[in-house]
């Protein structure tokens, strides 16, 4: 299975993030799945790619040309797909994915996973969309989705493919 993971090129200031992303990458590599991600060598992106590769897995990076020009790409990954811009990058990452995980990240991560959430909600994408709610990171988003349902602006059925996982074991259960 191709698992598209959205996450930042920054490392953040909590050491728990690097450990959790490394554990996720190690599991992806050891389980015979392939990582699809943004292609960067830095921060959490670099850490997940390195851990998948160290565990014997394959890594597909999808990176826009302007990042390549600034030498942000990870040169050790299995395959690098270069896109003309961020819109094409998002499209390809969705096309390649069989499952989607948002690791704690910034506004780019949020933007990418909300597009997947929308496609899952509209039934335009039949794949699990998992928000890795590490240490409650996505609690506010979970609360917002519940509020949408309470106000009749969404429904449990529309959100049926969207999951919140507190740990790697829960992620594994959603993907099995």
Buried (B, 14 or more C-beta within 10 A) or exposed (E): EBBBBBBBBBBBEEEEBBEBBBBBBBBBBBBEBBBBBBBBBBBBBBBBBBBBBEBEBBBBBBBBEEBBEEEBBBEEBBEBBBBEEBEBBBEBBBEBBBBBBBBBBEEBBBEBBEBBBBBBBEEEBEBBBBBBBBBEBBEEBBEEBEEBBEEEEBEEEBBEBBBBBBEBEBBEEBBE
